[in-house]
């Protein structure tokens, strides 16, 4: 058990602390470390862990987690809340998705390596703290800054975790997401790379219920998305018995996505969408046009089936092969599971 877990077990009664988990140092001697805030409730109970940022341009989750924990009263709690606001501090400081010192994707690098590259060491430091401590972990994300997206969730299934899909969806429902996307850990048709190295998947492997909450766009503060996350944190903490009071009602159903993928540009130009993020585009419709510098307008190829725009490009400048939209291709409306 790491520093945070030791502190949570070190005493009785409500208390609050903060500190840093040291990982290493820069050539200048500046420390590389992960900050944390921890609240130990007046009574024992479960632990909710909010991880504010894996990629350096994902800001909304940091603000939401810090504002939520600031408003908590440890004396009123039964259990614990831990916030690690930035899991990738060097990427945050550089205003980039990835750590500029090794260019690894941190969310494909868990559980990490204590002797690895700096991103792998950062991943190892966090996992060492989370294992055996967190009952539920929310892995907070956004889409990249070029896209608009309504808040949605992504969850995975680990066959050896013992955590069921119903348990995941019951927790996810606290956030009233636009969509709940089940991600193929093999990465087929979605993202390249080591999807099994995601923080939430490795938490599931360690027995911690975990999923991704996507809070809009990167590199900008979106108060409505921050407020949605804070309400969801409170509802989930009540569901877990950490906070007193009656949990706000969850939605009666969740729209669960089983297949999604990217639509990319065949030619360069200026992308002018005909829809907004979150919209349904029917089969046979085009989601927008590419304006050419010769004054032409070429429709994006029509959809061959209905699709929901999970995320839609808001930066109009596109080149061949660049992403225009992230689209849900298969989904179903599913009754929200009850908490066991």
C-alpha positions as CSV (number, residue, x, y, z in Angstrom):
1,X,0.0,0.0,0.0
2,X,1.3,3.5,-0.9
3,X,1.4,6.8,0.9
4,X,-2.2,7.7,0.5
5,X,-3.5,4.3,1.7
6,X,-1.2,4.5,4.7
7,X,-2.5,7.9,5.7
8,X,-6.1,6.8,5.3
9,X,-5.4,4.0,7.8
10,X,-3.2,6.0,10.1
11,X,-6.0,7.5,12.3
12,X,-9.6,7.8,13.2
13,X,-12.0,10.6,12.7
14,X,-12.5,13.1,9.9
15,X,-9.4,14.6,8.5
16,X,-8.0,16.2,5.3
17,X,-4.5,16.1,3.9
18,X,-2.6,16.9,0.7
19,X,0.8,16.1,-0.6
20,X,2.8,14.9,-3.6
21,X,3.9,11.5,-4.8
22,X,7.5,11.8,-5.9
23,X,8.4,10.2,-9.2
24,X,11.8,11.7,-10.1
25,X,13.4,15.0,-11.2
26,X,14.4,17.1,-14.1
27,X,18.0,18.0,-15.1
28,X,17.4,21.4,-13.3
29,X,16.5,19.5,-10.1
30,X,12.8,20.3,-10.4
31,X,10.8,17.5,-8.9
32,X,8.4,15.3,-11.0
33,X,5.6,14.4,-8.7
34,X,1.8,13.7,-8.6
35,X,-0.2,16.0,-6.3
36,X,-3.1,14.5,-4.2
37,X,-5.8,15.6,-1.9
38,X,-7.3,13.0,0.5
39,X,-10.3,13.1,2.9
40,X,-10.8,10.5,5.6
41,X,-14.3,10.3,6.8
42,X,-15.4,10.4,10.4
43,X,-16.6,6.8,10.0
44,X,-15.1,3.9,8.0
45,X,-16.4,3.1,4.6
46,X,-15.6,2.8,0.9
47,X,-13.1,4.9,-1.1
48,X,-13.9,7.0,-4.2
49,X,-10.8,8.1,-6.2
50,X,-11.1,10.9,-8.7
51,X,-8.3,11.0,-11.2
52,X,-8.5,14.5,-12.8
53,X,-6.3,14.2,-15.9
54,X,-4.3,11.5,-17.8
55,X,-3.7,13.7,-20.9
56,X,-2.3,17.1,-20.5
57,X,-5.0,19.0,-22.4
58,X,-7.9,17.5,-20.3
59,X,-8.9,20.4,-18.0
60,X,-12.6,20.1,-17.1
61,X,-12.0,17.0,-14.9
62,X,-9.3,18.7,-12.9
63,X,-11.5,21.6,-12.1
64,X,-14.5,19.5,-11.3
65,X,-12.6,17.1,-9.0
66,X,-10.8,19.9,-7.1
67,X,-14.0,21.9,-6.6
68,X,-15.9,18.9,-5.5
69,X,-13.3,17.9,-2.9
70,X,-13.0,21.5,-1.6
71,X,-16.7,21.4,-0.7
72,X,-16.6,18.2,1.3
73,X,-16.9,17.9,5.1
74,X,-14.9,15.0,6.4
75,X,-16.9,14.9,9.6
76,X,-20.1,14.1,7.6
77,X,-18.5,11.3,5.6
78,X,-18.5,7.5,6.0
79,X,-15.5,6.5,3.9
80,X,-12.9,8.4,1.9
81,X,-12.4,10.6,-1.2
82,X,-9.1,10.9,-2.9
83,X,-8.3,13.3,-5.8
84,X,-5.2,13.1,-7.9
85,X,-5.8,16.2,-10.1
86,X,-3.1,15.6,-12.6
87,X,-1.6,12.2,-13.5
88,X,0.6,13.7,-16.3
89,X,2.0,16.9,-14.8
90,X,4.7,17.4,-17.5
91,X,2.1,17.2,-20.3
92,X,-0.2,19.5,-18.4
93,X,2.6,22.1,-18.0
94,X,3.4,21.8,-21.7
95,X,-0.3,22.1,-22.7
96,X,0.0,18.9,-24.7
97,X,-1.8,15.6,-24.7
98,X,1.4,13.6,-24.2
99,X,4.5,14.0,-22.0
100,X,7.0,15.8,-24.3
101,X,9.9,14.0,-22.8
102,X,9.1,10.5,-24.2
103,X,5.9,11.1,-26.3
104,X,4.1,8.0,-24.8
105,X,0.4,8.0,-24.3
106,X,0.0,7.7,-20.6
107,X,-3.4,6.0,-20.9
108,X,-1.8,3.2,-22.8
109,X,1.1,2.8,-20.3
110,X,-0.6,1.4,-17.1
111,X,0.3,-0.3,-14.8
112,X,3.6,1.3,-15.6
113,X,7.2,0.4,-14.9
114,X,9.3,1.6,-12.0
115,X,12.4,1.4,-14.1
116,X,10.9,2.6,-17.4
117,X,10.5,5.9,-19.3
118,X,9.1,8.8,-17.3
119,X,5.5,8.2,-18.5
120,X,5.8,4.6,-17.4
121,X,7.2,5.7,-14.0
122,X,4.3,8.1,-13.5
123,X,1.9,5.3,-14.3
124,X,3.5,3.0,-11.8
125,X,3.5,5.6,-9.1
126,X,-0.3,6.1,-9.4
127,X,-1.1,2.4,-9.6
128,X,1.0,1.7,-6.6
129,X,-1.3,4.1,-4.7
130,X,-4.6,3.0,-6.1
131,X,-4.2,-0.8,-5.6
132,X,-5.9,-2.0,-2.5
133,X,-7.2,1.4,-1.6
134,X,-9.8,2.6,-4.2
135,X,-13.1,0.9,-4.5
136,X,-14.2,3.1,-7.4
137,X,-12.0,5.2,-9.6
138,X,-13.3,7.7,-12.2
139,X,-10.7,8.3,-15.0
140,X,-11.5,11.8,-16.2
141,X,-11.0,12.8,-19.8
142,X,-12.1,15.1,-22.6
143,X,-11.9,14.8,-26.4
144,X,-9.1,16.7,-28.0
145,X,-9.3,20.5,-28.4
146,X,-10.4,20.3,-32.0
147,X,-13.7,18.6,-31.2
148,X,-17.0,19.3,-29.5
149,X,-18.8,16.5,-27.6
150,X,-21.5,16.3,-25.0
151,X,-20.4,14.4,-21.9
152,X,-20.3,10.7,-22.3
153,X,-18.7,7.6,-20.7
154,X,-16.5,4.8,-21.8
155,X,-16.2,1.5,-20.0
156,X,-14.4,-1.8,-20.5
157,X,-14.8,-5.3,-19.3
158,X,-12.0,-7.3,-17.6
159,X,-12.9,-11.0,-17.5
160,X,-10.9,-11.6,-14.3
161,X,-12.0,-8.6,-12.3
162,X,-15.3,-9.9,-10.9
163,X,-16.9,-6.5,-11.6
164,X,-20.0,-6.9,-13.7
165,X,-21.3,-4.7,-16.5
166,X,-24.4,-3.9,-14.4
167,X,-22.2,-2.6,-11.6
168,X,-20.3,-0.4,-14.0
169,X,-23.5,1.0,-15.6
170,X,-25.1,1.6,-12.2
171,X,-22.2,3.9,-11.3
172,X,-22.0,5.5,-14.8
173,X,-25.7,6.4,-14.5
174,X,-24.9,8.9,-11.8
175,X,-23.5,11.2,-14.5
176,X,-26.5,11.1,-16.9
177,X,-24.2,10.6,-19.9
178,X,-25.3,11.2,-23.5
179,X,-23.9,7.7,-24.3
180,X,-22.2,4.9,-22.5
181,X,-19.7,3.3,-24.8
182,X,-18.3,-0.1,-24.2
183,X,-14.8,-0.2,-25.7
184,X,-13.2,-3.1,-27.3
185,X,-10.0,-3.6,-25.5
186,X,-8.5,-5.2,-28.6
187,X,-8.8,-1.8,-30.2
188,X,-10.6,-3.1,-33.3
189,X,-11.9,-0.2,-35.4
190,X,-11.4,2.5,-32.8
191,X,-7.9,3.4,-31.6
192,X,-4.4,2.1,-32.4
193,X,-2.1,1.1,-29.6
194,X,-2.2,-0.7,-26.3
195,X,-5.8,-0.1,-25.2
196,X,-5.3,-2.7,-22.3
197,X,-2.9,-0.1,-20.9
198,X,-5.7,2.3,-20.0
199,X,-5.9,3.3,-16.3
200,X,-9.5,2.1,-15.9
201,X,-8.8,-1.3,-17.5
202,X,-5.8,-1.9,-15.2
203,X,-7.9,-0.7,-12.2
204,X,-10.5,-3.3,-13.2
205,X,-7.7,-5.9,-13.3
206,X,-6.8,-4.9,-9.7
207,X,-10.4,-5.2,-8.5
208,X,-11.3,-1.5,-8.6
209,X,-14.5,-0.5,-10.4
210,X,-13.4,2.1,-12.9
211,X,-14.5,3.8,-16.1
212,X,-13.8,6.9,-18.2
213,X,-15.9,10.1,-18.0
214,X,-15.5,12.3,-21.0
215,X,-16.2,15.9,-20.2
216,X,-16.4,17.8,-23.5
217,X,-13.5,19.5,-25.2
218,X,-9.8,19.8,-24.2
219,X,-7.8,22.9,-23.5
220,X,-10.8,24.9,-22.4
221,X,-12.9,25.3,-19.3
222,X,-16.6,24.4,-19.9
223,X,-18.5,25.3,-16.7
224,X,-21.6,23.2,-17.6
225,X,-19.5,20.1,-18.0
226,X,-17.7,20.8,-14.8
227,X,-21.0,21.2,-12.9
228,X,-22.4,18.0,-14.4
229,X,-19.3,16.1,-13.2
230,X,-19.6,17.6,-9.7
231,X,-23.3,16.5,-9.5
232,X,-22.3,13.0,-10.6
233,X,-19.5,12.8,-8.0
234,X,-22.0,13.7,-5.3
235,X,-24.5,11.2,-6.5
236,X,-21.9,8.4,-6.8
237,X,-20.5,9.2,-3.3
238,X,-24.1,8.9,-2.0
239,X,-24.6,5.6,-3.9
240,X,-21.4,4.3,-2.2
241,X,-22.5,5.4,1.2
242,X,-19.7,8.0,1.6
243,X,-22.0,11.1,1.7
244,X,-25.2,11.3,3.6
245,X,-28.5,12.1,1.9
246,X,-30.7,10.6,-0.8
247,X,-29.0,10.1,-4.1
248,X,-30.4,12.1,-7.0
249,X,-32.4,9.9,-9.3
250,X,-30.5,8.2,-12.1
251,X,-31.9,8.0,-15.6
252,X,-34.3,5.2,-16.3
253,X,-32.2,4.0,-19.2
254,X,-28.8,4.4,-20.7
255,X,-27.9,4.4,-24.4
256,X,-25.1,1.8,-24.6
257,X,-22.8,1.9,-27.6
258,X,-21.3,-1.4,-28.8
259,X,-19.5,-0.1,-32.0
260,X,-18.0,3.2,-32.9
261,X,-15.3,4.6,-35.2
262,X,-13.9,7.7,-36.9
263,X,-14.9,9.4,-40.1
264,X,-11.9,10.9,-41.9
265,X,-11.5,13.4,-44.7
266,X,-10.8,12.1,-48.2
267,X,-9.5,15.5,-49.3
268,X,-8.4,18.7,-47.6
269,X,-10.4,21.9,-47.2
270,X,-12.6,23.7,-44.7
271,X,-15.1,21.4,-42.9
272,X,-18.5,23.0,-42.4
273,X,-20.8,20.6,-40.5
274,X,-24.6,20.3,-41.0
275,X,-25.1,18.9,-37.5
276,X,-24.0,19.4,-34.0
277,X,-22.1,17.0,-31.6
278,X,-24.6,14.5,-30.2
279,X,-26.9,14.5,-33.2
280,X,-28.3,11.5,-35.0
281,X,-27.3,11.4,-38.7
282,X,-29.6,9.2,-40.7
283,X,-28.6,6.7,-43.3
284,X,-28.1,8.4,-46.6
285,X,-27.4,11.8,-45.1
286,X,-24.1,13.7,-45.2
287,X,-22.8,15.3,-42.0
288,X,-21.2,18.3,-43.7
289,X,-19.3,19.8,-46.6
290,X,-15.6,20.4,-47.4
291,X,-15.1,23.8,-49.0
292,X,-12.3,24.0,-51.5
293,X,-10.1,27.0,-52.2
294,X,-11.5,27.1,-55.7
295,X,-15.0,27.9,-54.3
296,X,-16.3,24.4,-54.6
297,X,-18.3,22.5,-51.9
298,X,-18.0,18.7,-51.7
299,X,-20.3,16.9,-49.4
300,X,-18.7,14.4,-47.0
301,X,-19.8,10.9,-48.2
302,X,-23.2,10.0,-46.9
303,X,-23.6,7.6,-44.0
304,X,-24.3,4.0,-45.0
305,X,-26.2,3.5,-41.7
306,X,-27.6,5.6,-38.9
307,X,-24.9,7.1,-36.7
308,X,-24.7,9.3,-33.6
309,X,-22.1,12.0,-33.5
310,X,-20.1,11.3,-30.3
311,X,-17.7,14.0,-31.2
312,X,-17.6,16.5,-34.1
313,X,-14.7,18.5,-35.4
314,X,-15.0,22.2,-34.6
315,X,-11.7,23.3,-36.2
316,X,-12.6,23.6,-39.9
317,X,-9.0,23.3,-41.3
318,X,-8.6,19.7,-42.4
319,X,-6.2,17.7,-44.5
320,X,-6.6,14.3,-46.2
321,X,-6.9,11.6,-43.5
322,X,-7.7,13.9,-40.6
323,X,-10.6,13.1,-38.3
324,X,-14.0,14.8,-38.9
325,X,-16.2,12.9,-36.4
326,X,-16.3,10.1,-33.9
327,X,-19.5,8.2,-34.6
328,X,-21.5,5.5,-32.7
329,X,-22.6,2.9,-35.3
330,X,-24.4,0.4,-33.0
331,X,-26.3,1.1,-29.8
332,X,-29.2,0.0,-27.7
333,X,-31.3,1.6,-24.9
334,X,-30.8,-0.4,-21.8
335,X,-32.7,-0.1,-18.5
336,X,-30.4,1.3,-15.8
337,X,-29.3,-1.5,-13.4
338,X,-30.2,-1.2,-9.8
339,X,-27.5,-0.9,-7.2
340,X,-27.0,-4.2,-5.4
